Amino acid sequence: MDVMEAKVVHVSINRNWRDVYQFAAKPENMPLWASGLGGGLEPDDEDWVAHGPLGDVRVKFAPRNDLGVMDHVVTMESGLKVNNALRVVPNGDGSEVMFTVLKLPDTSEEQFIADSNWVLKDLNTLKKLLET
């Protein structure tokens, strides 16, 4: 597979990065801010299953860590595996949350922009949750 076009979408959150990581890395909390997961995540062995706008997807999260890495692999119903890089890092006394959006094969430029905007909306929801 060729290298895909990528865009890093990020927001600054006025909250300690460890607090942001502790909240955001819990699969149980993700439906509160990650709208692509629909009604939530259900544990299934070491993975999680989401029933949402993308259909039923399987999600495998990176192990909990001290680096703020929340990467996860999403396996679509078609079998396509999408590697999602999601990180939280210190930014002064607050944090920066970054998600790398990849332009998948056969994705139009308009859909890539829409996907990036969707991620930004979700990250802003996370920001609102953690700053209030």
C-alpha positions, 0 to 999 in steps of 0.5 A: 500500500502506498503512503496515504495523505495525512492530516494532524488534527489537534486541540489544546486543552487547559487541563494537565495532560495526564488527566486528559489521558486518564479520561480519554484513554478509557474505552468506556468514556470514548462515546462521550466525545468520539461520535463515530463510536455511536452508542458505545463500545462493548468489550470482546476479549482483548478488543472492543466492538462499536455499533455506529455510523460506520457499521459494526467495527472492532477496535484494538487499543494500545496498552495503557502507558505513561506516554499519552499514546491512545493509538488504536486499530479499527477493523471495519466490517469489510475487513479493512484495518485502519491504524489511528494515531491518537496522542495527548502530550504536555503543552505548558500546564495543559495538553495537546490532543492530536489525531492523525487522519489518513486519507484512505484509498478511494476516499475523495478529497471532500470526504477526507476534509469531512473526516478531518472536520468530524475529528476536530468536532470530536476533539472539541467535545473532549475539550469542552468535557474536560475544561468544564 
